[in-house]
Amino acid sequence: MKVAVLDYDLDSGEDEPGLDYLSEAAANIDIELELIPLPEARAHRLVQNGELDGEAFPYDIPGRDSNNMIKIDVPIERSSLWIWVPSEQNCVSDPQQLKNFKPVGLNGIPYFNMFYNISEMGHEKVSTPQQMVEMLRRGRADYFPASKRSVEFLLDDVEKLQIKPCFDSPYVTIKSYFYLSDKHRAIAELFQQELAEVVSQYPDDDDDD
């Protein structure tokens, strides 16, 4: 079974336990997964057209089109997004006020759209996490959303000193799932049962602390 692997979080290259969960669940029902890293747009189109068998790690966010795809309703990853601002800047007093501040995000990662859509001040897009920090430092944006795990994994010590998280808890926690092509509807329920059993054997991988 050929499965597209996406990375919607910032921590590209970090070990993804969700892949182990999927492979183990598939092996339990005698299916071998061939994991194919692909850009989001291409992967999504190929699975919708039935040219690939599944898509791993798309986040469940507003506006996602899942025609001809079956959501396996077992989260394989959780990502808690904190609001990061320049270290010398005062934090926003109320999360509801984020509409009055400009976010910066990364090209190609759809969950940033949630923050672009709430902003009444526009937004910026860049190509690397390091450039997001630079945009804050230069005052060209007010904040970016990211998990603490991503910040720890991707930024160096100097960059980490230039930013700080706001609020006492993450702004939002989003979950990612596995989607099967509709041509595999016959095994979807069994796959979901196996995946739920596998995931239950491992500790939660959330990083909201």
C-alpha positions in Angstrom: 0.0 0.0 0.0 1.5 3.3 -1.1 1.1 6.1 1.5 2.0 9.8 1.1 3.8 11.2 4.1 3.4 14.8 4.9 5.0 17.1 7.5 2.6 19.9 8.4 4.4 20.7 11.6 7.6 22.7 11.7 9.8 19.9 13.0 10.6 18.4 9.6 13.2 15.6 10.0 12.3 14.7 13.6 11.3 11.2 14.4 7.6 10.7 13.8 6.2 8.0 16.1 2.9 8.2 14.2 4.6 6.4 11.3 5.5 3.5 13.6 1.9 3.4 14.7 0.6 3.2 11.1 3.2 0.6 10.0 2.4 -1.6 13.1 -1.3 -1.4 12.6 -1.0 -2.2 8.9 1.3 -5.2 9.6 -1.3 -6.5 12.1 -3.7 -7.0 9.2 -1.0 -8.2 6.7 -0.5 -4.9 4.9 2.9 -3.5 4.1 3.2 0.3 3.8 5.4 2.0 1.3 5.9 5.5 2.7 6.4 8.2 0.1 7.4 11.8 1.2 5.4 14.3 -0.9 4.4 17.9 -0.9 0.9 18.4 0.5 -0.9 19.6 -2.7 0.4 16.7 -4.8 -0.2 14.1 -2.2 -3.7 15.2 -1.6 -4.6 15.2 -5.3 -3.1 11.7 -5.8 -5.0 10.2 -2.9 -8.3 11.9 -3.9 -7.8 10.5 -7.4 -7.1 7.0 -6.1 -3.5 7.0 -7.4 -2.1 6.6 -3.9 -3.6 4.5 -1.1 -3.4 6.9 1.8 -2.1 10.1 3.2 -0.5 10.4 6.7 -0.2 13.5 8.9 -2.7 16.0 7.4 -4.0 18.1 10.3 -7.7 18.3 10.9 -8.2 22.0 10.2 -11.1 24.1 8.9 -11.5 24.0 5.1 -9.8 20.6 4.5 -11.4 18.9 1.5 -11.5 15.1 1.9 -13.5 14.0 -1.1 -12.9 10.4 -2.0 -11.0 9.9 1.2 -11.8 8.1 4.4 -10.6 9.6 7.7 -9.3 7.0 10.1 -10.6 8.6 13.2 -7.6 7.9 15.5 -5.2 10.8 16.1 -1.6 9.8 15.2 0.0 13.1 16.4 -1.0 16.1 18.4 0.6 19.5 18.1 0.0 22.2 20.7 0.6 25.6 19.2 1.8 28.4 21.4 2.0 32.1 20.4 5.6 33.3 20.2 6.5 37.0 20.3 9.8 38.9 20.5 11.4 38.4 23.9 11.3 42.2 24.7 7.7 42.6 23.6 4.7 42.5 26.0 2.4 39.6 25.5 -1.1 40.1 24.2 -3.4 40.3 27.2 -6.2 38.3 25.7 -6.0 35.6 22.9 -9.1 37.1 21.4 -7.0 40.2 20.6 -4.8 38.3 18.2 -7.0 39.7 15.4 -5.2 43.0 16.0 -1.7 41.6 15.4 0.1 40.4 12.3 1.2 36.7 12.2 4.0 35.3 10.2 4.0 31.7 8.9 5.7 29.2 6.7 4.9 28.6 3.1 3.3 25.2 2.5 2.0 24.5 6.0 -1.8 24.9 6.0 -2.4 25.3 9.7 -1.0 28.8 9.5 -4.1 29.7 7.5 -6.1 29.6 10.8 -4.1 32.6 12.0 -4.0 34.4 8.7 -7.8 34.3 8.7 -8.3 35.8 12.1 -5.9 38.7 11.5 -7.3 42.1 10.6 -3.7 43.3 10.1 -2.6 41.1 7.2 0.1 38.4 7.5 3.5 37.5 6.2 4.9 34.3 4.8 8.5 33.1 4.8 10.4 29.9 3.9 12.2 28.9 7.1 11.6 29.1 10.9 14.7 31.2 11.2 13.2 33.8 8.9 10.1 33.9 11.1 12.3 34.8 14.1 14.0 37.5 12.0 10.6 38.9 10.9 9.7 39.3 14.6 13.1 40.8 15.4 12.7 43.4 12.6 9.2 44.3 13.6 7.7 43.1 10.3 5.3 40.7 12.1 4.0 40.5 15.7 3.9 36.7 16.4 4.1 33.2 15.0 2.4 30.0 16.2 4.5 26.9 16.9 4.8 24.0 19.2 7.5 24.1 21.9 8.9 20.9 20.4 9.4 22.6 17.0 11.1 25.7 18.6 13.4 23.4 20.6 14.2 21.2 17.6 14.7 23.9 14.9 16.1 27.0 16.4 19.6 27.6 17.8 20.3 29.1 21.3 20.6 32.6 20.0 17.3 32.5 18.2 15.5 31.0 21.2 16.6 33.9 23.3 15.0 36.3 20.9 11.4 34.9 21.4 9.1 33.9 24.2 5.7 32.1 24.4 2.6 34.0 25.6 -0.3 32.9 27.8 -0.4 30.1 30.3 -1.4 27.4 27.8 -1.3 26.7 24.1 -3.6 28.8 21.9 -4.9 25.6 20.2 -4.0 21.9 19.9 -4.5 20.4 16.5 -4.5 16.7 15.6 -3.3 14.8 12.6 -4.8 11.7 11.1 -4.4 9.0 8.5 -6.7 9.1 5.4 -7.4 6.1 3.2 -8.4 6.4 -0.4 -12.0 5.6 -0.8 -11.1 2.5 -2.9 -10.0 0.9 0.4 -13.4 1.4 2.2 -13.7 -2.3 2.8 -10.7 -2.3 5.2 -11.2 1.1 6.8 -13.1 -0.1 9.9 -10.6 -2.9 10.6 -7.7 -0.5 10.0 -9.2 2.0 12.5 -9.6 -0.7 15.1 -6.0 -1.9 14.8 -4.6 1.7 14.8 -6.6 2.5 17.9 -5.2 -0.6 19.7 -1.6 0.3 18.7 -1.9 4.0 19.7 -3.4 3.0 23.1 -0.1 1.2 23.9 2.0 4.3 23.7 2.1 7.5 25.8 0.5 10.6 24.5 3.0 12.5 22.3 1.5 16.0 22.9 4.0 18.7 23.9 1.9 21.4 25.5 4.0 21.7 28.7 
